[in-house]
Amino acid sequence: MRLAVIGAGAIGRVHARNVAAHRESTLAIVCDKNAEAAETTADQFGSSAVQSVEEALHGNLDGAIISSSTSSHGEVAAACIAAGVPFLCEKPLASDLETAREIVAAARRAGLVAATAFNRRFDAGYAGIKAAVSAGEIGRVEAILMTSRTASPPSVEFTRTSGGLFGEKGAHFYDLARWITGEHPVDLFAMGSALVNPAFADIGEVDTAMITMRMPSGSLCQFDFSWRAAYGQDERVEVNGSLGMLQTFQEPVGRFLRSKVSGQSQDGPMPTWYERFAPTYAEELRSFLGAIRSGDASGLPSLEDGLAAQQIADAAKESLRIAQPVRLENPLD
C-alpha cells in the first residue's frame, strides 16, 4: 500500500522509517513545508518529497499519516477527507476542541477510515493491564496513578504549536485512563508550574503539573507530568483495585550487577522514550494497514478517542487558569 507521511519532524521520521520497512507498505510521499526536512527524509527512504499537502494527496495513495504540527492537524485532516484518503492522525487531534469536533464530524460524514495515533495502546504492558482490568482480576478499579517525566524537555518554540504539557504529553495518558477503565471523567482539577524552563511561563505554558480526575464510578486518576527527568525517561502506571493492584515498570538498558564490600546494586541507564516504545509504532502501523484493507478501524483508537483526550487537555488548561475544578460532559454525547 502506498502511504504518505505528512510532517517530517521527529515523529514523522519514525513513521517514515516504519512505513518504508514494512513489507506491506511503500513510503510514496514525504510532505513538509520545510523543503530540506522533506527532502532529507525522502532521500533516506527512497521516496518523493513535496511541500504541499494537496500535492501529496494528489497521487494514487492508500493512506496518510499526519505527523505535522498540532496546529495544522485540522487543515491536513480536512484535506485527507476531501481527497478520500484514509488517515492516522498523531495526537493531540487538534489545538482546540472545536477543531477536533470538526475533524471527527467530517470524517464520520465521509465514512472514511480514520484514527488517532495513541501508540501506547500497543505497548504490551499497558495492553496487559487493560486486559486484566477488563477480566476483573483486581475487582473494582479505585485509583489510577500515572507518571510521565521526559528526559529532555522540548523547546519553547515547539511547545507553541504542539499542545504543550497538557496536550502533547497528557493526551496519551488521558486516553490510557479512559481505555483501561472504559469511563470518561466527570470532573478534573489541575495545578502546574514552570520549573524546568521559566520561558514556558512567557507563552502561557507549564512544564510540571499534577492533574486529578474523577470517573463516573467514583474511581480517581492522578497524573504526574514533567518535562524533566534528570535520571532518564520515566513512565509508570499503577492501577489499584478492590482485589489487587497492577503496575508497569521499566527495565534499565544494559543493566549489570555491581557487587562490592558495601553491598550489591544494579546499574544501567533508563531507556529513552523511543527505546521503550519503538515496537508500538510498528504495531500501530500494522493495525492501520489492516484497517485500510478491511475498511474496519475498530482495532485502532478512534477519532472520537482523540476528541475525548482533547476535551480533557482543554479542561486541564482551564482548571489551571481559574484555579478551580472543572466539570466535564461526555464530548461524544
N, C-alpha and C positions, 0 to 999 in steps of 0.2 A: 504494500500500500504506500502511496505517495503522500508524505506529510510535509507540512511547512512548520517551522518553528519561528514564531513572531516575537522578537526580543532576544538579543544576543548578549545579555548580561550573564552573570554567574549562573543563575538557574537555567537560563536559555541554553547555555553551553552544556549543562548537564543533560537537558532533554535532547539536544542535538546529538550528543555522543551516544545516547541510548537508542535513538531512532536509527542512526547510521549503523549501529552494531547489531540491531535486531534482524533476524533472518526474514521476518515477515513485513518489514517496512524499509522504505527508502527515504532519506532526507533529500527532498526535492528542492526546497527553498529555505533559505535563512533570510529573515527580514529584520532590519533595524534601521531607524532613522540615521544612526551613526554609520556611515558607509564603511569606515575602517573596521568597526566591530562586526558588521555583517560579512564583509569580505574575508576577514581573518578566520571566522568560524566556518564559513562556507568552504574556504580553501582547505581547512584542516580535515573536513569530512567529504570532500569531493562533491560539493553541492553548488547551487547557484545563489548569488546574493542580490537582493533588491532592497530598496529603501521605502517603497510604498506598499502599504497593506493591500490596497486594491490590486496592484501588480502581482503581489504574492498570491492572492486568491484567484487570479485570472486563469491560472493554468489548470490542468486536469488533476485536481487534488482529491484525496480521500479523507483528509482530516487536517486539523491545525492544532498546534499547542501554543496557547497565549502565555508568554512569559515576559511581556513588555512591562513597563512601569504601571503600578496600580492605577494611577490617574488616567491611563489610556485604555484600561480594560473595557469600559463601556463602548467606546468608539470601535475597538477592534472586534469585540463580540458582535456588535451590530453589523459590521462588515461581513463577518463569517455567516451570520444568519441570512443576510441579503444574498450572499453567494451560495447558500445551501451547503456550506462546508461544516461537517461535524467538528466540534472543538472541545478541548480540555483547557480550562482557564485556571491559571495559577491563583492562589489566594493572596490577599483578600480579593473577593469577587469584584469590588469597586472601592472608590474612595468615599462613597456615601451611600446611605440606604436607598435613596430614591433611584440612583443609577443601577444599583443591584436589582431592585424590583423590575426596572425596565428590561434588563438583560434576561431575567427569569421569564417575564411575561412574553417577550418577543420570541425566545427560543421555544416556549411552550406552544405559542400560536403556530410556529413553523413546523412543529413536530420533529425537531432536529435532535439528533444525538448530541448531548452537551453535558459537561460535568465540571465540577470543581476539583482542583488538584490538591486534595488533602492526602498527601503521600503517607502520612504517619498511620493511616488506617491499614496500610500494607506492611507495617512492622510486625514481626512475629510475636513480640512481647505484648504489644497493645492489642493485637487481634486475639491473643490467648486470654487476656483479661476480659475482653468483650465477650468471648465465648463462655468463660467461667461465670461471669455475672448473669448472662442470659440463661445459663443452665441452673442457676440458683445455688451455686456452690457455696457462696458466702451469705446466703439469705438476703434480707432486705439491705440495699445499699444505704448507708447512713452518712458517710463522708468520703469525699474525693479530694486528695491533695496533689497538686501538680506543680513541679518546679521546672523552670526553663531559664538557664543563665548562659549567655553566649560568651564564648572565649574572646572574640574580637568584635567590638561594637561597630555598627555601620557608621558611615559618615553622616554628618548633618544634612548634606545635600541629598543623599539617597533617602533619608528619612522624610524629607519634604514631600516626596511623591509616592512613598511606599505604604503608607498606612500607619507608620510609627509602631511603637511598642505594643499598643492595644490592638492594632490591626495586623501588621506584618507578622509579629511573633504570636500574638494572642489567638489569632484565628484558628491555628492548628489545635489549640488546647480547648477552646470553647467547643470545637467540633468533636474532639475526643470525649469530652464530658457528655455531650448530647448523645453521641453514638453509643457510649458504654451504658448510659442509664436509660436511653430511649425517651428522655424527657427534655423539655425546653424550659429554661429558667423563668421564674415569675418575678424575681427581683434581684438587684445587684448593687453592691457598694464597692467603690474603687478609691484607692489612695495612691499617690505617686510623687516622685521627686526626680530632679535632675542631679544625680550624684556622680555619674561616670563622666559626663561632659556638660558643664554649665551652659554650653552653647545650645543644647537641646531646649532649654527653657526659652531661649530667644525666639524659637519658632513655635512655641506653644506645645512642646512635647516633653515627655518624661523618659527616663532611661531605667528607672527602678520602680516597681509597682507591686501592690498586693490587691487582689480582687476577690470578693466573696460573693457567691451566687447561691440562691435557694431554689430548689426544684419543687414542682407541684406536690411531690410525695413528702416534702419536708427535708429531704437529704440536702447536705451542704457541700459546696465545692469551693476550694481555696486555691488561688493561683498565685504563685511567687515568681515574678518575672524580673529579669535584669539583663542589660546589655553587657554586663561584665561578669566574668568568672576567671579570676587570675590563675586558677589552677587547671583550667581547661573546660571544654564544653560540658555542661551539666544539665541533664534532663532526667527527671524521675516522676513516676506516677504511683500513687498509693490509693487503693480503694478499700475502705473499711466497711464491713457489713455485720449483720446481726449474728452470723455464724462463722466469721473469719475475716481474713484480710489478704489482699493481693498486692504485690509490689513488682515494679520493674527495677532493674539495676544495670549499671554499666561496668563492663569489663575493661580494665586498663589495656592499652596497646603495648605489646612486647613486655608483658608483666614478668617479673622474675622475683625469686625469693632471696632475701638477704638474711644470712644467719651470722650473728656476732655474739660476743660475750654478753652484751647488753640485752640481747633478745632477737627475735625474728620479726621481719617486716616484709611486705610485698610491695614492690615498686613497679612503676610504669606510668606513662602519661595517659590522661583521659583521651578518648578518641575525639577527633573533630566531628562536627555535625555530619560531614559527608562520609567519613569513615563508618559512622554508625548507621546512616540512613541510605547509603548508595543503593542497596538492594531494593529499597521501597520504590525508588523511581523506575527501576526496570520492571518491577511487578505492576506498578501503576500503568506503565505503557502497555504491557501485555493485556491488561484489562481494557484499556481504551481501544486497542486494536480489535479485541473481541467484540466490544460494543459496536464498533463501526461495521464489522462483518454481520452481526446478528440484528442490528438495529435496536438492541436492548441494552440500555445503560444502567440497569439496576445493580450491577456489580460495582459501580463507581459512586463516590459521593456526588449527590445531585447539585444542580444549581441552587435548588431550594436550601440545601445544607449550607452553601456559601452565603445565601441571603440571611439565614439564621445567624451565622457567625458574624456577618456584617452588622446585624442589629445589636448583637451583644457588644461588639467593639465600639459602636457609636454610643451605646448606653454607658459603657465604662468611661468614655471621654466626657459624657455629660455629667456623670456622677462625680468625677474628679473636679469638673468646673464648678458645680454647685455645692460640693462637699456634703452631699446627701444621697441616700439610697434612691435608685431609680426603678420604677415598676416596668415590667416588660409584658407585652401581649405577644402571643404567637404570631410572627410575621406571615405565616402561611395560612392563617385563618381568613 
